[in-house]
Amino acid sequence: MLRKMRLSLARLPALGYAKPPEKPAYFLRDLWKGNSIYGMHLVKGELIYKDYIIPLQPGSWGKENIPVDGLCKIYDFSWLRDMRELGTDNARLCSRALMVDWISRPPTAQHKVAYRADILGKRLVNWLGNYDFFAASADGDFKQQFMNRLMKEGRYLAAMLPPAASIYYAFATLKGVMAISLCLPEQFDLIPKVTRCLKAELANQILEDGVHVERNIEIQLMVLQDLVEIKLMYQLIQQPPPNELISALDNLSRALRALRHGDGGLALFNGSNESDPEMIDRVLFHATQKRVAMTNMTKGGYVRCYANRATLLVDSGTPADIGRRSKHAGCLSLEFSVGKQRVFVNCGAGETKQWRSILGCTAAHSVLDLNGTDSAEFVRGQVSSDFEAVSRHHMEDGAHLLEMGHNGWLKRYGVIYQRNIYLSGSGQILKGEERIDGPQLFPFMVRFHLHPSIIIEEEFIEFTKGKPERIYALMANNPHEGRQIWWFRFSGAQAKIEESVYFGKGSRVVSKQIVLYATMPEVIVKEELSSSIKEEKLLQTETVKAHAVLTPQEEESFDYVAIFHHKDNDQGSGEEGDPVVYSEIMPEATLSEATEKVESLEDKQILSEKAEESQLKDAVSPQVVRWALHRKL
């Protein structure tokens, strides 16, 4: 309510504010490089955004059927740097004409995107950062109109403080307030308030290992970019940045370096895109002088393995709550690249709401997909509270071994998913084992989405034992890496090559995927039991219970149940007295009840047949699929 009152007051004439100056007190410097090709299209009245050509002319502010991301691109005025990069007089005059039209006919307050806190903050920063380009040579009337509009939108943004907590938009909001406080110091004295809010948001959003709390790598890049600009604003007024800001920049940079592939782009986890490698390099250059990558990201839930130019990245953490984004259920998904050639990828983030929802499913990631369901359940935007993931990273002689698992399907299907991955020290061999432990068998698929540059062929090779093995040959001809050939082997499954999509650069590209279908063991069919046996088939004897606990398969299953349910034990082992753990392996009937029912049976043969049936049911072997990727030299 207070926020709404402040926003309403901000729309009123500026009674208590001094007259705006003729020009800003400080001239901000836009650090980021534009695209002159895009600038040429802007002069023609066309804004190029991903696969869209959006009309951008005076009087056409968002009147077309444009996606939200496209509207954000229009309203934050980041396209001014494309005009500046072109640098012609026509580009300057075109920018000024669009600015005059915005001042005279801006979108109304009902355009939520135009007056969203982060978009408004970016717009003010882009105006002030490109002031020299579009306004320095203008006449006095234009400058006065611009400064009046700048003060009006600055008041509206200042009324939004403090920003919404724990949302990455907060940093763009604080950046805008910081900029308006520097350039209009007589009208805005908000730097102390910005500093307090900044410290609070850094503590809430940046984890100890430098990963942003939303676990979206592209968002991490955006946050780092905003913080870089805030740091330079402190330096502009010769005020030392807060220590919390310097520490956050170091940690964010180290984590971002760790989550890049050899081509310089970002990994596609939790809705991120590759982004521009040159832009990433520039942000990292201004962020910190330290040039090291984070090696331990346990808090953020990522694992990086590097061996002889081969990079393996795995998402081993709990999915982040949805917030303002779409769900992403890609726990334990992997990406693999060699040098600048990506091999295994995830599908990325879609350009529309429908695509973003689809690409957030487990099937859009290079990971196991059980029974066509997602590995994580979201209830009102929150991940199920009992979801847990564990991972262990071992290194020896340059080789890496990852032992991972999660309980995302435990509540729905009673199974635990485990994934073990090995990367050799030479970087030429990648092996994996996919395992499902549970009391029942369920169909599942292991998906390996391939980068669009990968060409896949099928071969049959005879081995010394005389048995043919089905092998997929993956071929790539990267201009920076040359020709690469990889052989993909597998066992315990059948395989198909299916269509896939890749949104690494924001637009859809057709690609392929290898899908391993788990081979189901033969089911032993018995004759129907007699009616008397059917009536008593739920009875359990003490002998059968002991067998269910002591068989190797069940002992192993018990260990995995303990890992995910005995929360007081960091080692993952539980006691039989723990009701949560013990209930996973013990039948509902107690021993005394079973004994009483057994004594009432007249036919011992029935008991023998029932015990055999129970053993067959309880002793279900784990479903295991193994695969390997070898580089053919």
C-alpha positions in Angstrom: 0.0 0.0 0.0 2.8 2.4 0.9 4.5 1.6 -2.4 1.3 2.4 -4.4 1.0 5.7 -2.5 4.6 6.6 -3.3 4.1 5.8 -7.0 0.9 7.9 -7.1 2.7 10.8 -5.6 5.5 10.4 -8.1 3.1 10.9 -11.0 2.1 14.4 -9.6 4.0 17.6 -10.7 7.3 18.0 -9.0 6.4 20.6 -6.4 9.2 20.0 -4.0 11.9 19.4 -6.5 14.3 22.0 -7.7 14.4 23.0 -11.4 16.4 20.4 -13.3 19.9 21.5 -14.6 20.7 22.1 -18.2 22.8 19.0 -18.3 23.7 16.0 -16.1 26.3 16.7 -13.3 28.2 13.6 -14.4 28.5 12.0 -17.8 28.3 8.3 -17.4 30.2 6.1 -19.8 28.4 3.2 -21.5 30.8 0.3 -21.2 29.2 -2.1 -23.6 29.7 -2.4 -27.3 26.9 -2.1 -29.8 26.3 -3.6 -33.2 26.6 -1.3 -36.2 24.6 -3.6 -38.4 21.7 -3.4 -36.0 22.2 0.4 -36.0 21.8 0.5 -39.8 18.4 -1.3 -39.4 17.4 1.1 -36.7 17.9 4.0 -38.9 15.5 2.3 -41.3 12.9 1.9 -38.5 13.6 -1.8 -37.8 14.7 -3.2 -34.5 16.4 -6.7 -34.9 15.8 -8.9 -31.9 16.5 -12.6 -32.2 14.4 -13.8 -35.1 12.0 -10.8 -35.0 12.0 -7.6 -37.0 10.2 -5.1 -34.8 9.0 -1.7 -36.2 10.6 1.1 -34.1 9.5 4.5 -35.4 8.0 7.6 -33.7 4.5 6.7 -32.6 5.0 2.9 -32.6 6.0 2.2 -29.1 4.9 -1.4 -28.6 1.7 -1.2 -30.6 2.5 -4.4 -32.5 2.0 -7.9 -31.3 5.5 -8.2 -29.8 6.8 -10.7 -27.2 7.6 -9.4 -23.7 11.3 -9.8 -24.3 11.0 -7.7 -27.4 9.1 -5.0 -25.5 11.9 -5.0 -22.9 14.4 -4.4 -25.6 12.4 -1.5 -26.9 11.7 0.1 -23.6 15.1 -0.1 -21.9 16.7 1.9 -24.8 19.7 -0.5 -25.0 19.5 -0.1 -28.8 21.0 3.4 -28.3 24.4 1.8 -28.2 23.8 0.2 -31.6 23.1 3.7 -33.0 26.2 5.0 -31.2 28.3 2.2 -32.7 27.1 3.2 -36.2 28.0 6.7 -35.4 26.5 8.6 -38.4 24.6 11.8 -38.3 21.5 9.9 -39.5 21.8 7.6 -36.5 22.1 10.6 -34.1 19.1 12.4 -35.6 17.1 9.2 -35.6 17.9 8.6 -31.9 16.9 12.2 -31.1 13.6 11.9 -33.0 12.7 8.7 -31.1 13.6 10.5 -27.9 11.4 13.5 -28.7 8.5 11.1 -29.5 9.0 9.3 -26.2 9.0 12.6 -24.3 5.8 13.8 -26.0 3.9 10.5 -26.2 5.4 7.9 -23.8 3.5 4.7 -23.1 1.0 5.1 -20.4 1.4 3.6 -16.9 -0.8 0.7 -18.0 2.2 -0.6 -20.0 3.6 -2.6 -17.1 6.7 -3.6 -19.0 7.7 0.0 -19.8 7.4 1.0 -16.1 8.8 -2.2 -14.6 11.4 -1.3 -12.1 14.3 -3.0 -13.8 13.4 -1.7 -17.3 13.0 1.8 -15.9 16.4 1.6 -14.2 18.1 0.4 -17.4 16.4 3.1 -19.5 17.7 5.9 -17.2 21.2 4.4 -17.3 21.2 4.0 -21.1 19.9 7.6 -21.5 22.7 9.0 -19.3 25.3 6.7 -20.7 24.7 7.7 -24.3 23.9 11.4 -23.6 27.0 12.6 -25.4 25.9 10.8 -28.6 22.3 11.9 -29.0 21.9 15.0 -26.9 25.2 16.9 -26.6 24.8 18.6 -30.0 21.1 19.3 -29.6 19.5 22.7 -29.1 18.5 24.0 -25.7 14.8 23.1 -26.0 15.5 19.5 -26.5 18.0 19.4 -23.6 15.4 21.0 -21.3 12.7 18.6 -22.4 15.0 15.7 -21.9 16.1 16.7 -18.4 12.5 17.3 -17.3 11.6 13.8 -18.5 14.7 12.4 -16.9 13.7 13.9 -13.5 10.1 12.7 -13.8 11.1 9.1 -14.5 13.8 9.3 -11.8 11.1 10.2 -9.3 9.0 7.3 -10.3 11.9 4.9 -10.0 13.0 6.4 -6.6 9.4 5.7 -5.3 10.0 2.0 -6.0 12.7 1.7 -3.3 13.4 -0.6 -1.6 13.2 -3.1 -4.6 11.4 -6.4 -4.4 13.5 -8.7 -2.2 15.6 -11.6 -3.6 14.7 -10.9 -7.3 17.5 -10.2 -9.7 15.6 -7.2 -11.1 16.6 -5.4 -7.9 20.1 -4.7 -9.1 19.0 -3.0 -12.3 16.6 -0.9 -10.1 19.4 0.1 -7.8 21.6 0.8 -10.8 19.1 3.3 -12.1 18.6 5.0 -8.8 22.3 5.3 -8.4 22.7 6.9 -11.8 19.9 9.4 -11.3 21.5 10.3 -7.9 24.8 11.0 -9.5 23.6 13.0 -12.4 20.9 15.0 -10.6 22.4 15.3 -7.1 20.3 18.4 -6.1 17.1 16.5 -6.8 18.1 13.1 -5.6 20.2 12.2 -2.6 19.7 8.5 -2.5 23.2 7.0 -2.6 23.2 6.0 1.2 19.9 4.3 0.7 21.1 2.5 -2.4 24.2 1.3 -0.5 22.0 -0.2 2.3 19.7 -1.9 -0.2 22.6 -3.2 -2.2 24.2 -4.9 0.8 20.9 -6.6 1.7 20.4 -7.9 -1.8 23.9 -9.2 -2.2 23.5 -11.1 1.1 20.1 -12.6 -0.1 20.9 -13.4 -3.7 24.6 -14.4 -4.0 25.6 -17.7 -2.5 28.9 -18.4 -0.9 30.4 -20.0 -4.0 29.4 -17.1 -6.3 26.3 -18.7 -7.9 23.2 -16.6 -8.1 20.3 -18.0 -6.0 18.1 -18.5 -9.1 20.8 -20.8 -10.6 20.3 -19.4 -14.1 23.7 -18.7 -15.6 22.4 -16.0 -18.0 20.8 -14.2 -15.0 24.1 -14.5 -13.3 25.7 -12.6 -16.2 23.0 -9.9 -16.1 23.6 -9.4 -12.3 27.3 -9.2 -12.8 26.9 -6.6 -15.5 24.6 -4.5 -13.3 27.1 -4.7 -10.4 30.0 -3.7 -12.6 28.1 -0.5 -13.6 27.3 0.2 -10.0 31.0 -0.2 -9.0 32.1 2.2 -11.7 29.5 4.8 -10.4 31.1 4.6 -7.0 34.5 5.2 -8.5 33.1 8.1 -10.6 32.3 10.1 -7.4 35.5 8.9 -5.8 33.7 6.9 -3.2 35.0 3.4 -2.3 32.5 0.6 -3.2 31.2 -1.5 -0.3 33.4 -4.5 0.6 30.4 -6.7 0.0 30.2 -5.5 -3.6 33.9 -6.2 -4.3 33.6 -9.7 -2.7 30.4 -10.4 -4.7 32.1 -9.4 -8.0 35.0 -11.7 -7.3 32.8 -14.7 -6.5 30.3 -14.1 -9.3 33.2 -13.8 -11.8 34.8 -17.0 -10.7 31.6 -19.0 -10.9 30.7 -17.5 -14.3 34.1 -18.5 -15.7 33.5 -22.1 -14.4 30.2 -22.3 -16.2 31.5 -21.5 -19.7 32.4 -23.9 -22.4 35.5 -23.7 -24.6 33.7 -21.6 -27.2 33.3 -18.8 -24.6 29.5 -19.2 -24.3 27.5 -20.2 -21.3 26.1 -23.6 -20.4 22.4 -24.0 -20.9 21.1 -24.8 -17.4 17.9 -23.6 -15.9 16.7 -21.4 -18.8 20.0 -19.8 -19.8 21.3 -19.1 -23.4 24.8 -19.1 -24.6 25.1 -15.3 -24.7 27.7 -13.4 -26.7 31.3 -14.6 -25.7 32.7 -11.1 -26.5 30.2 -9.5 -24.1 31.0 -12.0 -21.4 34.7 -11.3 -21.7 34.1 -7.6 -21.4 31.9 -8.0 -18.3 34.5 -10.2 -16.7 37.3 -7.8 -17.5 35.6 -4.9 -15.8 34.4 -7.0 -12.8 37.7 -8.1 -11.4 41.3 -8.6 -12.1 41.3 -12.2 -10.9 41.4 -14.7 -13.8 40.5 -17.9 -12.0 37.4 -20.2 -12.2 35.5 -21.5 -9.2 36.4 -25.1 -8.4 33.8 -25.9 -5.7 30.2 -24.9 -6.3 28.4 -27.1 -3.8 26.1 -24.3 -2.6 25.1 -23.4 -6.1 24.7 -27.0 -7.2 27.1 -27.2 -10.2 30.0 -29.4 -10.9 32.8 -28.6 -13.4 35.2 -31.2 -14.7 38.1 -30.2 -17.0 40.6 -32.5 -18.6 42.8 -31.8 -21.5 40.5 -29.2 -23.1 37.4 -31.4 -22.4 34.8 -29.7 -20.3 32.0 -31.6 -18.4 29.4 -29.5 -16.6 26.6 -31.0 -14.5 23.7 -29.5 -12.7 23.8 -31.4 -9.4 21.6 -29.0 -7.3 18.0 -28.7 -6.2 15.9 -26.8 -8.8 15.3 -23.2 -7.9 11.9 -21.9 -7.1 10.1 -20.6 -10.2 9.7 -16.9 -9.1 9.1 -14.9 -12.3 10.5 -17.7 -14.6 9.4 -21.0 -15.9 10.1 -24.2 -14.0 13.2 -26.2 -14.8 13.5 -29.8 -13.8 16.9 -30.7 -15.1 18.6 -32.0 -12.0 21.7 -34.1 -12.9 21.7 -33.1 -16.5 25.0 -32.7 -18.2 26.8 -30.8 -21.0 30.0 -31.8 -22.6 32.4 -30.0 -25.0 35.9 -30.4 -26.3 37.7 -27.2 -27.0 35.3 -25.0 -28.9 33.1 -27.9 -30.0 30.0 -28.6 -28.0 28.8 -32.2 -28.1 26.1 -32.9 -25.5 23.9 -30.0 -24.6 20.6 -29.1 -23.1 17.8 -27.4 -25.2 18.1 -24.0 -23.6 15.4 -21.3 -23.1 12.5 -20.7 -25.5 11.5 -17.4 -27.0 7.8 -17.7 -26.0 6.0 -18.6 -22.9 4.9 -21.9 -24.4 8.4 -22.9 -25.5 9.9 -21.9 -22.1 7.4 -24.2 -20.4 8.2 -27.1 -22.7 12.0 -26.6 -22.5 11.8 -26.6 -18.7 10.8 -30.2 -18.6 13.2 -33.0 -17.8 12.9 -34.4 -21.3 14.5 -31.2 -22.7 17.7 -32.0 -20.8 20.5 -34.5 -21.3 19.4 -36.7 -18.4 17.2 -39.7 -17.5 13.4 -39.2 -18.0 11.3 -41.6 -15.9 7.9 -42.5 -17.3 7.6 -39.2 -19.1 7.4 -37.2 -15.9 9.5 -34.3 -14.5 12.1 -35.1 -11.9 10.9 -32.2 -9.7 7.4 -31.2 -8.6 6.5 -27.5 -8.2 3.7 -26.6 -5.9 2.6 -22.9 -6.2 6.0 -22.0 -7.7 7.9 -23.8 -4.9 10.0 -27.0 -5.4 8.7 -29.9 -3.2 10.3 -29.5 0.2 11.4 -33.1 0.4 13.5 -33.0 -2.9 17.1 -33.7 -2.2 20.1 -34.2 -4.5 23.6 -35.5 -3.5 26.8 -35.5 -5.4 30.4 -36.5 -4.8 33.3 -35.4 -7.0 36.5 -37.5 -6.9 39.7 -36.6 -8.8 42.8 -38.7 -9.4 45.6 -38.3 -11.9 43.6 -35.7 -13.8 40.5 -38.0 -14.2 37.1 -37.2 -12.7 34.4 -39.4 -11.2 31.0 -38.0 -10.2 28.6 -40.0 -8.0 25.2 -38.4 -7.9 21.6 -39.1 -7.2 18.3 -37.5 -6.3 14.9 -38.5 -4.9 12.7 -36.5 -7.2 10.6 -39.6 -8.1 10.6 -41.2 -4.7 7.2 -39.9 -3.6 5.5 -40.7 -6.9 7.1 -44.0 -7.9 9.2 -45.1 -4.9 12.5 -45.1 -6.8 15.9 -43.4 -6.4 17.8 -42.1 -9.5 21.6 -42.4 -9.5 24.0 -41.2 -12.1 27.7 -41.9 -12.2 29.9 -40.2 -14.7 33.6 -40.7 -15.4 35.9 -38.4 -17.5 39.3 -39.6 -18.3 42.4 -37.5 -17.7 43.1 -37.4 -21.4 39.6 -35.9 -22.0 39.0 -38.6 -24.7 36.7 -40.9 -22.8 33.4 -40.1 -21.1 31.5 -42.9 -19.4 28.2 -43.0 -17.5 25.9 -45.3 -15.6 22.2 -44.6 -15.1 20.5 -46.5 -12.3 17.0 -46.7 -11.0 16.5 -48.4 -7.6 13.0 -49.2 -6.4 10.5 -52.0 -5.7 9.0 -51.8 -9.2 10.1 -51.5 -12.8 9.2 -48.4 -14.7 10.0 -47.4 -18.3 12.6 -44.7 -18.7 14.7 -43.0 -21.3 18.1 -41.5 -21.1 18.4 -38.5 -23.5 21.5 -37.0 -25.0 20.7 -33.9 -26.9 23.3 -33.1 -29.5 24.6 -29.7 -30.6 23.2 -28.8 -34.1 26.8 -28.9 -35.5 27.0 -32.7 -34.7 26.3 -35.1 -37.5 25.3 -38.6 -36.4 25.7 -41.9 -38.2 25.2 -45.5 -37.2 27.7 -48.3 -37.6 28.0 -52.0 -36.7 31.4 -53.3 -35.6 32.4 -56.9 -34.9 34.4 -57.6 -31.8 36.6 -60.6 -31.0 33.9 -62.4 -29.1 31.9 -62.4 -32.4 29.0 -60.3 -31.1 28.1 -57.2 -33.0 27.8 -54.0 -31.0 25.6 -51.1 -32.2 27.7 -47.8 -32.2 26.7 -44.3 -33.1 29.4 -42.2 -34.8 29.2 -38.5 -33.9 31.1 -36.2 -36.3 31.8 -32.5 -36.1 33.9 -30.3 -38.3 34.4 -27.2 -36.2 36.4 -24.4 -38.0 38.4 -23.8 -34.8 38.9 -27.5 -33.8 39.0 -29.3 -37.1 37.4 -32.7 -37.7 36.3 -34.7 -34.6 34.8 -38.2 -34.6 33.3 -39.7 -31.4 31.9 -43.2 -30.9 28.9 -43.6 -28.7 28.4 -47.1 -27.1 25.7 -48.3 -24.8 24.4 -51.4 -23.1 21.3 -52.4 -21.2 19.1 -50.4 -23.5 17.8 -50.0 -27.0 18.4 -46.7 -28.8 16.9 -44.4 -31.4 17.9 -41.2 -33.1 15.1 -38.6 -32.7 14.5 -35.0 -33.5 15.3 -32.3 -31.0 15.5 -28.5 -30.8 18.3 -26.1 -29.7 17.7 -22.6 -28.4 21.3 -21.8 -27.5 21.2 -18.4 -29.1 17.6 -17.6 -28.3 16.0 -18.9 -31.6 15.0 -22.4 -32.5 17.4 -24.6 -34.4 16.6 -28.2 -35.4 19.0 -30.8 -33.9 19.2 -34.5 -33.0 19.2 -36.5 -29.8 20.2 -40.0 -28.9 17.5 -41.7 -26.8 18.3 -44.8 -24.8 15.2 -46.9 -23.9 15.7 -49.1 -20.9 15.6 -52.8 -21.7 12.9 -54.3 -19.4 13.8 -57.7 -18.0 11.5 -60.7 -18.8 8.6 -61.0 -16.5 8.0 -64.4 -15.0 4.3 -65.2 -15.4 2.8 -67.7 -12.9 -0.5 -69.5 -12.9 -3.2 -67.7 -10.9 -3.3 -68.6 -7.3 -6.2 -70.4 -5.8 -9.0 -68.3 -4.2 -7.7 -69.2 -0.8 -4.2 -67.9 -1.6 -5.6 -64.7 -3.1 -7.5 -64.0 0.1 -4.3 -64.3 2.1 -1.7 -62.9 -0.4 -1.1 -59.8 1.7 0.2 -61.8 4.7 4.0 -61.5 5.4 6.0 -63.9 7.5 9.0 -63.1 9.6 11.2 -65.1 7.3 10.0 -63.2 4.2 10.6 -59.9 6.0 14.2 -60.9 7.0 14.9 -61.9 3.4 13.6 -58.5 2.1 16.0 -56.7 4.4 19.1 -58.9 4.0 19.2 -59.5 0.2 22.0 -57.4 -1.5 19.5 -55.6 -3.7 17.5 -54.4 -0.7 20.5 -53.5 1.4 21.7 -51.3 -1.4 18.2 -49.7 -1.8 18.1 -49.1 1.9 21.4 -47.2 1.8 20.0 -44.9 -0.9 16.8 -44.3 1.0 18.8 -43.4 4.0 20.9 -40.8 2.0 17.8 -38.9 1.1 15.7 -39.3 4.2 17.9 -39.3 7.2 18.5 -35.6 7.3 20.4 -35.6 10.6 23.2 -37.8 9.3 25.5 -36.0 6.8 27.1 -39.4 5.8 23.8 -40.6 4.4 23.4 -43.7 6.6 20.4 -44.2 8.8 19.4 -46.5 11.7 16.6 -49.0 11.4 14.9 -47.2 14.2 14.3 -44.2 12.0 10.6 -44.5 11.0 11.0 -42.5 7.8 13.8 -44.8 6.6 12.5 -48.1 7.9 9.1 -47.6 6.5 10.5 -47.7 3.0 11.6 -51.4 3.3 9.3 -52.9 6.0 5.8 -54.1 5.1 2.9 -52.5 7.0 2.0 -55.6 9.0 4.0 -56.0 12.2 5.8 -59.2 13.1 3.2 -60.1 15.8 0.3 -59.7 13.4 2.1 -61.8 10.8 2.8 -64.6 13.3 -0.8 -64.8 14.4 -2.0 -65.0 10.9 0.6 -67.6 9.9 -0.4 -69.8 12.9 -4.0 -69.8 11.7 -3.1 -71.3 8.3 -3.9 -74.9 7.9 -2.0 -75.5 4.7 1.8 -75.1 5.0 2.1 -75.4 1.2 0.2 -72.1 0.8 2.7 -70.4 3.1 5.6 -71.7 1.0 4.1 -70.6 -2.3 3.3 -67.1 -0.8 6.9 -66.7 0.5 8.3 -67.5 -2.9 6.0 -65.0 -4.5 6.9 -62.3 -2.0 10.6 -62.9 -2.6 10.1 -62.6 -6.3 8.3 -59.3 -5.9 10.6 -57.7 -3.4 13.9 -58.8 -5.0 13.6 -56.5 -8.0 17.0 -55.9 -9.5 18.0 -52.2 -10.2 17.5 -51.0 -13.7 20.9 -50.1 -15.1 21.9 -48.5 -18.4 25.6 -47.9 -19.3 27.0 -45.7 -22.0 30.4 -44.4 -23.2 31.7 -41.8 -25.5 35.2 -42.4 -27.0 37.0 -40.1 -29.3 38.4 -41.8 -32.4 41.8 -40.4 -33.1 
